[in-house]
Amino acid sequence: MSRLALRRETAHGAIAIRPAAESDATAVDALIQGVFDEGRWFITAAEEYAGDAAWHAADIAQLSREPHSIALIATLRGAIIGYAIARGGALLRLRHVARVEVFVAPMARD
C-alpha cells in the first residue's frame, strides 16, 4: 500500500487522512460501535455487531497486504473521526470491484 497522507482544512479544523494501522483498532472499534448505536440506516443492528479491537487489528493488517484493498483513517486534532475501507475482489476477474464501508463520527458530519 502506498503511504497516502492527505490533509484538508474544514470548519472543525484540519482533518488528516492516512492509511489505517493495527494500532488504530481500539479507536476504530469504538467509532463503529458508536455509529451502529445510532440505531438507524444500517444493515447491521448494534446488537448484531460482533467486531472487537482484535478483529479490527487483524482486518487492518490483512487489508494492508491486499493490493486491491485499502483502509483509511480520518483524524481531527489527533482523534479518529472516520474510518473507510475498500475491499477489492480476490479473483482476477473481480479486481475492478470493491466493497466500500465508511464510518464517520457524528460530530464530524456537518
C-alpha positions as CSV (number, residue, x, y, z in Angstrom):
1,M,0.0,0.0,0.0
2,S,1.3,3.5,-0.8
3,R,2.0,5.9,2.0
4,L,-1.1,8.0,1.4
5,A,-1.4,11.1,3.6
6,L,-3.9,13.9,2.9
7,R,-4.9,17.0,4.9
8,R,-7.9,19.2,4.4
9,E,-9.0,22.3,6.3
10,T,-12.6,22.3,7.5
11,A,-14.8,24.4,9.8
12,H,-13.8,22.0,12.6
13,G,-10.1,22.3,11.9
14,A,-7.6,20.3,9.8
15,I,-8.7,16.7,9.0
16,A,-5.8,14.3,8.2
17,I,-6.4,11.2,6.2
18,R,-3.9,8.4,6.3
19,P,-3.7,4.6,6.0
20,A,-5.1,2.7,9.0
21,A,-2.7,0.9,11.3
22,E,-3.2,-2.0,13.6
23,S,-2.7,0.4,16.5
24,D,-5.9,2.2,15.4
25,A,-8.1,-0.9,16.1
26,T,-9.4,0.1,19.5
27,A,-10.5,3.5,18.3
28,V,-11.9,2.1,15.1
29,D,-14.0,-0.4,17.1
30,A,-15.3,2.4,19.3
31,L,-16.2,4.5,16.3
32,I,-18.0,1.7,14.5
33,Q,-19.9,0.7,17.7
34,G,-20.9,4.3,18.2
35,V,-22.2,4.6,14.7
36,F,-24.2,1.4,15.0
37,D,-25.6,2.5,18.3
38,E,-27.4,5.4,16.5
39,G,-29.8,2.6,15.5
40,R,-31.0,3.7,12.1
41,W,-30.0,3.5,8.4
42,F,-27.7,0.4,8.9
43,I,-27.9,-3.1,7.6
44,T,-26.2,-4.2,10.9
45,A,-28.0,-3.5,14.1
46,A,-25.9,-2.6,17.1
47,E,-26.7,-5.9,18.9
48,E,-25.6,-7.8,15.8
49,Y,-22.2,-6.2,15.6
50,A,-19.6,-8.8,16.6
51,G,-16.4,-6.9,15.9
52,D,-13.8,-6.0,18.6
53,A,-10.4,-4.4,18.6
54,A,-8.5,-7.7,18.0
55,W,-10.7,-8.4,14.9
56,H,-10.2,-4.9,13.5
57,A,-6.4,-5.1,14.1
58,A,-6.3,-8.4,12.1
59,D,-8.6,-7.0,9.4
60,I,-6.5,-3.8,9.0
61,A,-3.3,-5.9,8.7
62,Q,-5.0,-8.1,6.1
63,L,-6.2,-5.1,4.1
64,S,-2.8,-3.6,4.1
65,R,-1.4,-6.7,2.5
66,E,-4.1,-6.9,-0.3
67,P,-3.0,-5.0,-3.4
68,H,-6.6,-4.1,-4.3
69,S,-7.8,-3.1,-0.9
70,I,-7.2,-0.1,1.5
71,A,-8.2,1.0,5.0
72,L,-8.1,4.7,5.8
73,I,-8.4,6.8,9.0
74,A,-9.5,10.4,9.3
75,T,-8.3,12.3,12.3
76,L,-9.2,15.7,13.8
77,R,-6.9,17.1,16.5
78,G,-5.5,13.6,16.9
79,A,-8.8,11.9,17.4
80,I,-10.1,9.3,14.9
81,I,-13.3,10.6,13.4
82,G,-13.6,8.4,10.4
83,Y,-12.8,5.0,9.0
84,A,-13.2,3.8,5.4
85,I,-12.3,0.6,3.7
86,A,-12.4,-0.6,0.1
87,R,-12.1,-4.3,0.0
88,G,-11.1,-5.4,-3.5
89,G,-12.1,-8.6,-5.2
90,A,-9.9,-11.6,-4.7
91,L,-10.4,-13.1,-8.1
92,L,-8.6,-11.6,-11.1
93,R,-11.9,-11.0,-12.9
94,L,-13.4,-9.1,-9.9
95,R,-10.4,-6.9,-9.0
96,H,-12.1,-3.9,-10.5
97,V,-14.9,-4.2,-7.9
98,A,-14.7,-3.2,-4.3
99,R,-17.0,-3.4,-1.3
100,V,-16.8,0.0,0.4
101,E,-17.7,0.8,4.1
102,V,-17.5,4.3,5.6
103,F,-18.0,5.3,9.2
104,V,-17.9,9.0,10.4
105,A,-18.3,10.2,13.9
106,P,-21.5,12.3,14.4
107,M,-19.6,15.5,15.4
108,A,-17.8,15.4,12.0
109,R,-20.8,15.1,9.7
110,D,-21.9,18.7,9.4
